[in-house]
Amino acid sequence: MDPIPVLTTVCPFCSSPVDSTVFFCPTCGKNVKEKPLSTGIWTQLGVYAISIILPPLFIGWTIKYLKSSDPAAKRIGIISLVLTIVAIGVAIWLSLAISKSITQQVNQQLNQYQNLGL
């Protein structure tokens, strides 16, 4: 039985032969090809949770998934982007509602003091 041939490529940084299945060059240690993004259920839940809880802070993850060539990773990126936009919209709406409520309460208090003649 013949052994399975291993395809080799050349590292673009140091020109040494590199196995086509590795992600880093064994000679120079540079990244030869991108490691595929995880699309497991726990990874998805983590990305979605962070998109909701901390919307603008981890937008880099969303962009990384959107740029992926894997359709499942792109889907995760699109869902994450939508969740991020919705979370930012809800945060802005809540901020405006709280601000309006505080303004009304302060104005009520000021009106009460004006009526007392202070």
LUMRO-837093 format. One line per 2 residues: their letters; for each residue x, y, z of N, C-alpha, C. Coordinates in Angstrom, 3 decimals, decimal comma. Each point is the difference from the previous one (the first is absolute). Layout:
# residues N
a) X/Y/Z/X/Y/Z/X/Y/Z  ...
# end
This chain:
# residues 118
md) 0,844/-1,175/0,000/-0,844/1,175/0,000/0,892/1,242/0,000  -0,272/0,906/-0,893/0,804/1,210/-0,117/-0,416/1,003/1,066
pi) 0,992/0,727/0,571/-0,354/1,047/0,959/-0,706/1,158/-0,711  -0,844/0,693/0,734/-0,719/1,140/-0,556/0,987/1,141/-0,211
pv) 0,088/0,514/-1,227/0,951/1,086/-0,244/-0,478/1,290/0,689  0,965/0,707/0,557/-0,291/1,268/0,657/0,378/1,116/-0,963
lt) -0,949/0,866/-0,288/0,268/1,111/-0,900/0,794/1,057/0,750  0,994/0,527/-0,649/0,783/1,049/0,623/-0,129/1,279/-0,806
tv) 0,080/1,092/0,732/0,024/1,318/-0,624/1,257/0,701/0,481  0,170/1,223/-0,426/1,174/0,772/0,398/-0,460/1,148/0,894
cp) 0,701/0,206/1,091/-0,306/1,108/0,901/0,271/1,317/-0,732  -0,981/0,925/-0,004/0,219/1,270/-0,702/0,999/0,915/0,697
fc) 0,372/-0,331/1,240/0,908/0,862/0,758/1,451/-0,470/-0,074  0,213/-1,324/0,153/1,393/-0,486/0,020/0,308/-0,979/-1,123
ss) -0,986/-0,310/-0,834/0,144/-0,877/-1,173/0,383/-1,430/0,327  -0,237/-0,432/1,229/0,278/-1,401/0,325/-1,249/-0,826/-0,279
pv) 0,171/-1,300/-0,302/-1,163/-0,842/-0,289/-0,857/-0,179/1,255  -1,320/0,074/-0,187/-0,940/-0,092/1,109/-1,094/-0,978/-0,373
ds) -0,368/-0,863/0,944/-1,103/-0,929/-0,196/-1,281/0,805/-0,197  -0,847/-0,401/-0,925/-1,200/0,777/-0,320/-1,061/-0,067/1,099
tv) 0,166/-0,861/0,986/-0,997/-0,130/1,060/0,315/0,852/1,222  1,183/0,614/0,059/0,375/0,782/1,181/-0,397/1,462/-0,171
ff) -0,133/0,673/1,128/-0,386/1,408/-0,016/1,190/0,937/0,190  1,107/-0,530/0,566/1,195/0,805/0,244/1,211/-0,678/-0,618
cp) 0,902/0,812/-0,498/1,235/-0,521/-0,578/0,884/-0,541/1,127  0,491/-1,242/-0,117/0,854/-0,543/1,050/1,379/0,658/0,055
tc) 0,410/0,668/-1,060/1,307/0,643/-0,035/-0,032/1,402/0,603  -0,897/0,836/-0,503/-0,013/1,392/0,454/-1,132/0,303/0,986
gk) -0,991/-0,889/0,089/-1,086/0,191/0,950/-1,087/0,956/-0,451  0,076/0,473/-1,221/-1,011/0,937/-0,503/-1,289/-0,759/-0,354
nv) -1,097/0,738/-0,007/-1,296/-0,557/-0,338/-0,066/-0,236/-1,502  -0,100/-1,270/-0,418/-0,015/-0,350/-1,414/-1,423/0,045/-0,552
ke) -0,958/-0,469/0,783/-1,403/0,089/-0,409/-0,851/0,177/1,257  -1,145/0,622/-0,200/-0,873/0,298/1,129/-0,644/-1,271/0,538
kp) -0,035/-0,078/1,311/-0,659/-1,099/0,660/-1,510/0,222/-0,138  -0,766/-1,036/-0,326/-1,443/0,204/-0,157/-0,645/0,416/1,324
ls) -0,985/0,883/-0,108/-0,695/0,474/1,193/-0,907/-1,087/0,546  -0,120/-0,030/1,302/-0,865/-0,969/0,642/-1,456/0,388/-0,214
tg) -0,811/-0,987/-0,369/-1,423/0,254/-0,194/-0,838/-0,908/0,890  0,587/-0,486/1,088/-0,723/-0,857/0,934/-1,085/0,774/0,731
iw) -0,918/-0,723/0,608/-1,137/0,620/0,657/0,431/0,907/1,153  1,002/-0,402/0,770/0,442/0,822/1,137/0,697/1,263/-0,482
tq) 0,726/-0,101/-1,086/0,631/1,186/-0,583/-1,067/0,963/-0,505  -1,010/-0,539/-0,672/-1,084/0,844/-0,489/-0,694/0,717/1,156
lg) -0,334/-0,749/1,043/-0,665/0,607/1,151/0,867/1,079/0,638  1,300/-0,248/0,073/0,916/1,000/0,567/0,050/1,268/-0,846
vy) 0,099/-0,160/-1,301/0,051/1,162/-0,898/-1,308/0,782/0,082  -1,125/-0,711/0,020/-1,301/0,672/0,083/-0,175/0,710/1,335
ai) 0,409/-0,648/1,084/-0,138/0,618/1,322/0,841/1,266/0,100  1,220/-0,049/-0,504/0,862/1,177/0,049/-0,555/1,097/-0,907
si) -0,613/-0,381/-1,118/-0,601/0,995/-0,898/-1,136/0,741/0,683  -0,710/-0,674/0,902/-1,116/0,621/0,703/0,475/0,768/1,229
il) 0,900/-0,604/0,775/0,412/0,592/1,278/0,982/1,152/-0,189  0,968/-0,166/-0,868/1,035/1,021/-0,230/0,067/0,332/-1,493
pp) -1,054/0,608/-0,546/-0,116/0,117/-1,453/1,189/0,596/-0,740  0,466/1,196/0,307/1,028/0,537/-0,884/1,416/-0,494/0,308
lf) 0,202/-0,616/1,149/1,365/-0,326/0,403/0,614/-1,161/-0,773  -0,800/-0,977/-0,379/0,546/-1,173/-0,666/-0,460/-0,093/-1,451
ig) -0,151/1,148/-0,652/-0,416/0,024/-1,400/1,058/-0,654/-0,892  1,228/-0,077/0,489/1,067/-0,668/-0,750/-0,300/-1,469/-0,248
wt) -0,589/-0,668/0,987/-0,397/-1,404/-0,187/-1,019/-0,101/-1,117  -0,979/0,901/0,042/-1,046/-0,012/-1,020/0,608/0,183/-1,388
ik) 0,897/0,942/-0,121/0,642/0,259/-1,303/0,822/-1,204/-0,445  0,686/-0,632/0,944/0,802/-1,179/-0,334/-0,895/-1,117/-0,548
yl) -1,150/-0,196/0,618/-0,921/-1,024/-0,489/-0,616/0,398/-1,337  -0,286/1,288/-0,185/-0,569/0,458/-1,269/0,980/-0,178/-1,158
ks) 1,292/0,157/0,251/1,010/-0,113/-1,049/0,342/-1,448/-0,353  -0,441/-0,935/0,815/0,333/-1,402/-0,217/-0,624/-0,510/-1,291
sd) 0,655/-0,976/-0,622/-0,541/-0,604/-1,217/-0,987/-1,120/0,318  -0,027/-0,455/1,241/-0,908/-1,054/0,436/-1,423/0,555/0,137
pa) -0,982/-0,593/-0,681/-1,371/0,522/0,078/-0,573/-0,015/1,415  0,340/-1,014/0,795/-0,497/-0,061/1,374/0,581/1,149/0,824
ak) 1,267/0,314/-0,198/0,631/1,110/0,722/-0,595/1,333/-0,444  -0,280/0,141/-1,292/-0,635/1,233/-0,494/-1,373/0,195/0,634
ri) -0,750/-1,093/0,137/-1,327/0,066/0,618/0,125/0,459/1,449  0,978/-0,528/0,708/0,245/0,421/1,387/0,335/1,490/0,034
gi) 0,811/0,452/-0,929/0,367/1,413/-0,070/-1,191/0,898/-0,276  -0,881/-0,429/-0,899/-1,182/0,809/-0,324/-0,934/0,088/1,207
is) -0,243/-1,141/0,654/-0,860/0,002/1,185/0,614/0,863/1,092  1,306/-0,107/0,186/0,686/0,805/1,009/-0,108/1,493/-0,313
lv) 0,132/0,364/-1,265/-0,116/1,405/-0,401/-1,414/0,530/0,268  -1,012/-0,795/-0,338/-1,385/0,415/0,252/-0,233/0,164/1,496
lt) 0,476/-0,955/0,801/-0,164/0,101/1,456/0,713/1,224/0,555  1,177/0,306/-0,530/0,751/1,172/0,445/-0,772/1,276/-0,303
iv) -0,541/0,109/-1,207/-0,757/1,192/-0,389/-1,249/0,138/0,861  -0,713/-1,105/0,231/-1,201/0,039/0,838/0,362/0,405/1,431
ai) 1,070/-0,575/0,542/0,410/0,325/1,372/0,386/1,472/0,127  0,686/0,543/-0,982/0,355/1,427/0,033/-1,265/0,852/-0,086
gv) -0,947/-0,391/-0,856/-1,256/0,734/-0,112/-0,783/-0,005/1,304  -0,078/-1,150/0,641/-0,703/-0,098/1,287/0,712/0,834/1,056
ai) 1,319/-0,026/0,020/0,755/0,792/0,979/-0,240/1,498/-0,199  -0,038/0,442/-1,238/-0,261/1,421/-0,273/-1,413/0,372/0,422
wl) -0,978/-0,849/-0,332/-1,389/0,266/0,368/-0,150/0,063/1,522  0,612/-0,958/0,722/-0,082/0,015/1,461/0,687/1,235/0,585
sl) 1,117/0,380/-0,549/0,706/1,191/0,484/-0,856/1,244/-0,167  -0,642/0,126/-1,154/-0,869/1,155/-0,228/-1,209/-0,023/0,930
ai) -0,588/-1,168/0,225/-1,159/-0,109/0,892/0,385/0,342/1,433  1,141/-0,478/0,460/0,460/0,300/1,367/0,315/1,478/0,128
sk) 0,640/0,566/-1,011/0,322/1,424/0,020/-1,268/0,844/0,065  -0,996/-0,367/-0,765/-1,273/0,725/0,003/-0,677/-0,102/1,364
si) 0,031/-1,182/0,586/-0,606/-0,211/1,315/0,697/0,833/1,075  1,308/0,026/-0,021/0,765/0,784/0,978/-0,282/1,483/-0,182
tq) -0,053/0,456/-1,239/-0,297/1,407/-0,276/-1,375/0,382/0,546  -0,978/-0,869/-0,209/-1,343/0,276/0,510/-0,015/0,059/1,519
qv) 0,705/-0,904/0,648/0,043/-0,012/1,467/0,687/1,248/0,543  1,074/0,412/-0,632/0,706/1,209/0,444/-0,896/1,220/-0,194
nq) -0,680/0,076/-1,125/-0,909/1,126/-0,231/-1,142/0,015/1,010  -0,511/-1,168/0,377/-1,045/-0,076/1,014/0,502/0,548/1,331
ql) 1,193/-0,404/0,365/0,583/0,463/1,265/0,203/1,512/-0,033  0,486/0,520/-1,119/0,213/1,443/-0,113/-1,327/0,756/0,094
nq) -1,040/-0,523/-0,630/-1,308/0,629/0,083/-0,542/0,006/1,421  0,245/-1,071/0,742/-0,450/-0,056/1,400/0,712/1,072/0,833
yq) 1,296/0,165/-0,225/0,732/1,014/0,758/-0,410/1,419/-0,398  -0,331/0,203/-1,249/-0,454/1,323/-0,447/-1,340/0,336/0,621
nl) -0,850/-0,990/0,180/-1,307/0,226/0,593/0,110/0,310/1,499  1,089/-0,436/0,625/0,197/0,289/1,421/0,548/1,400/0,233
gl) 0,451/0,626/-1,035/0,536/1,338/0,119/1,457/0,046/0,407  0,726/-1,091/-0,215/1,415/-0,031/0,365/0,876/0,551/-1,079
# end
